[in-house]
Amino acid sequence: MSRARIRLATAVLAAALAMAGLPASAFARTAPAAAGAQHRHPAHPQAETIRQIPLQGAVNVRDLGGYRTWTGGKVRRGLVYRSDALSGLTPADVTTVAGLGLTEVVDFRIPAELQYDGADRLPAGLTATSRPVSDLGLYATLVGAIASGDPVQQERMLGGGRAEAYMRDIYRTFVTSPEDRAQFAATLREIADGRGPLLYHCTSGKDRTGWLSYVLLRALAVPEDTAERDYLASNTFRGAYDAQVRAGLKQSGRMLNPDLLIPLQEVRTDYLDSATARMEADFGGFYGYLTDGLGLDLRTLAKLQAKLVG
């Protein structure tokens, strides 16, 4: 996308936001970030602290609030939460989750994940909305590779860069699949129109959940490098748990080389880059992805700003 087209799209959106009663600068810094990856990592001496919700049965539960925006505002805490699966919550965890005051939980897991890991354990009166987002068969591939116990087969399925390529394909599908886009868009509309705090999650809380969090933060005019830092933080919150999983597989003899799983367990900048590059190619950039890809109108974007940024 040319710089002229980026400036035009930004100007149109800024004018619309201004008419909606929002600062015209709300999306003003989206354009330079979309113009080239070389501008994605400016110095950030006052990085915001991520608020983790400590639970025993889930390790990647976080409040998406607290980030500063280009408008000079801050994303409000206590309104949107991102997490890994909640099927392993303890009774004490459920009490903690009840204290969040959630009115909606959205589950991006596919049926196979639900069947294997179980439904969410939630406070009384709260039921998850199933909104499956495709993993291109990754979950079944992973379960099959581990269950085989065959080092040769596991290497053939996951080694030689194949696991990384699988992840990049999944991220591209977040952008190219109409079905996936519809699930993400429905969740963003629900956040804009909802009655109270909402939590969304997948199995590990890092890929499907990570992509939507990245999109939401950027839609709120959070700087691109900050949104990326929130995405990459899954490696910090999941690192110890994932290492224990690999150690257990090694000890049990089910995997001779459990490090084959690392590309699947981690989030990486090049995975995110696969999605954003596809976004540029298919929709001309972030603004096009929001409006044409996700079908979000300017009223919805304005409602997200008004609700979540203070």
N, C-alpha and C positions, 0 to 999 in steps of 0.2 A: 504494500500500500504506500503510495507516495506521501511525502510530508504534507503536500497541499491538501490531499484528501483527508489525511488525519486531522489537520487543522480545521477543515470544514466540518467533519463529523463532530469534533470536540466543540466547535462553536455552536452547532445546532443543539447539541445536548445541553451545553451550558445555558443557552437561551431558554430552553424548555424548562430546565430546573429553576432558573430565575423566575419564570412565569409561575412556577409551582410554589414560589415563596422560599426557594432555597438559594444559597449563595451561588453566583455564577461560576465560582472557582471550584465547585464540587468535583468536577471531572477534569479540571484544567491540566492536571499533571499526568493524565492517562496517555496523552499523545506522545510525549517524548519517550516514555517507556515502551510504547508500541513500535517506535521507530527503529529500535535496535537493541539487541541484548547487551551491547557494550555499556549501556547506561543503567543497568539493572542493579548495581551493587554500590550505591553511594555510601559514604561513611555515615554511620548512625550512632553517634556517641551516647544517646540516651534511649537505648532500646527498652521497650516496655516489658514488664514482667508478665509472663504467661501464668494465668491462674488455673492450676490443676485442681480437680476435685478428687481428693485421695480416697480410693476404694480398694478393697481387698480383691474383688472379683473382676476388676477392669482397670487397666493401667493408663489409658489414653483419653481420659475424660477431662475436658477443659471448657472453661468459659471463653467464648470468642470475643468478649468485650475487653476494653482497656487500651486498645490501639488508637493512636492519634491519626487524624486524617489531614489531608492537604488543606481542608477548610479551617483548620485550627480547632476543630472539635475533637471529640473522643467517642469511640464506640462504647455504648452503654453496657455495663455488666449486668448479668442476671437475666438476659433476654434470649440469648442463643447459646446453646451448648453443642459441642461436637464430641464424639466418643467412639470407642470400640464397642463390641457387642456387650450387651447387658445380661446375657443368659447365665453368667456365672456369679451374679451378685449374691452376697451373703445377706442374711436378715438385717445386719447392721448397715450394709450398703444400701439396702432398699430404704431404710430410714433416712439415710443421708440424702438419697435421691428425692425422697418425699419433701425434704426441706428446700429443694430447689423450686418447688411450686410449679412444676411442669404442667402444661395443659395439652401438650402434644409430643409424641415421640415418633420419629420417622425412621424406618428400618430399610436400608438399601440392600440387604442381603438377598440372595437368590434362594429359591426353595431348597436346593441341596445343602446350603449352609445352615438354614433353619433346621432341616432334618437332622443334620449331624451335630450341631452345637446346641440346639434347643431355642425355644422362644425367650424373649426378654423377660426377666423378673422385675416387675415394676410395682410401684405402690398401688394399693387398692383403688379401683376406679379409673386407672390409666391403662390404656391398651395401645400397643404400637400400631401405626399405620404401615402396612407392607407396601414398599415402593421399590421393587427390585431393579437394580442397575446391573447390566451384564458384566461378567468378569471374563468373557470369551472362553469359558471352560477352565479357567486357571485353578479353581478350587478342586474340581474333579481331577485335573492333571496332577496337582500336588498330592492329594489323597492317594491317587493311584501309584505315584512314584514312591511314596513312603511305604505303602502297603506291600509293594512288590518285594521290598527287602533286597533287591538285586542291585548292587553297586554299578554294574554295567548299564543296566536299564536307566538307573537314576542319572548317570552321567550323560547318557544319550538324550534323555528328556530335558535335563536342566543345565548341563555343562556347555562349555564352548560358546558362551554368550547367548545361549538360547533363552535362559531365564530373563535376562535383561531385555532381549528383543520382545519377549512376551509382554513384559511390563510396558514397554513403549507402545506396543499395539493396543493395549488396554486403554492407555491414556488418550491415544488418538480417537478411540471409539467413544470416549466421553464427549467428544466434539462432533464426530461424524454420524453417530447413531441417533435417529429421530426419537427412538424410544427412550434412550438415556437422557437426551436433552429434555424430553417431556417430564421425566421424573425429577430432574434437578429444578426445572422451571416451576413445577407444582409446589415444590418445597419452598422456593424463594417467595412465591405468591402467598403461601401459607404463613411464612414469617412476616410478610408485610401486612397481612390481613388478620393474623391470629389474635386471640384474646389474651394470651399470656406467654410465658417462656416456652420455648420449643427446643428439643434435642433431636439431632439426627446422627445416625451412625451406620457403619457397615461392620465387617468382622474385626478388622484390626484398627479401624478408625484412621486410616492413613492415606488410602488411594481415592476411593469414591468420596469418602468424607473429606479427605484432604483437598480434592479438586473443588468441591462445592464451597468449602471454607475459603479457599483462595479466590474464587469467583465472587463470593459475597463480600469479602473484605475489599476487594478492588472496586466493586460496585458502590461501596460506601466511601470511596475516595481515600482508602488507606493506601499508602505508598506501595508500589509493586514489590520492592525489596522486603518490606515488612510483611506483606502477605506471603511472600516466599519463605521468610523466616518462620512464620507460623506453620507452614506446610512441612518444612524440614525438621521442626521440633519433635515430630513423631519418632524420629530416630533416638532422641534423648529419652523420651518417656517409655518407649518400647524396648530399648536396648537390652536391659538386664533380663527382662522376661524372655525375649527372643533368644538370647544366649542360653538361658536355661532350657528352652525347648530343644535347641540344637544339642546341648550336652545330654539331655535325656534320650534323644534319638540315637546318639552315638553309644551311650551306655547300654541301651536296650538291644543294640545290634541291628536296628532297622535301617540305619544309614551309616555307611563306612565314612562318608565325607559329607556331614551335615552342612558344611559351609556352602554347599550348592544352593542352600536355601537363602543365603544372605541377600542376593539380589531381589528375592521375592519378599523378604521381611522388611527391607529398607525402603525409604523414599529417597529419591535422588533428583538432582536438578535436571538431569537429562530426560527423566521421565516427564517432569513438568514441561520441559521445553518441547517434548513431542506433541503435547496437547496445545501449547500456545502457538507453535509453528503451524499446526493444522488449523487453528483458529484464524490465524493470519491468512492462510491460503483459502479457506472456505468462506470466511465472513469479513475479511478485510481488517480484522483487528478485534479488540475487546468490545468496543461499542457495538459493532456488527453482530458479535456473538450474543450479546445481551438482547438486542432487539430482534434481529433476524433469526439467530440460532435458537434462543430460548423463548422468543416471542414475548418478551417483557415490554410493556408499553411504558411511556414516560411517567404516567401516573403511578404505576407500581414502583418504579425506581425512586420516585419522589417520596412515596410512602415508606420505603425502606430507609431512606435518609432521615425522614422526620421521626420515625420510630426508634431507630437504632443509634443515631448520632446526636450527641448533646454537647 
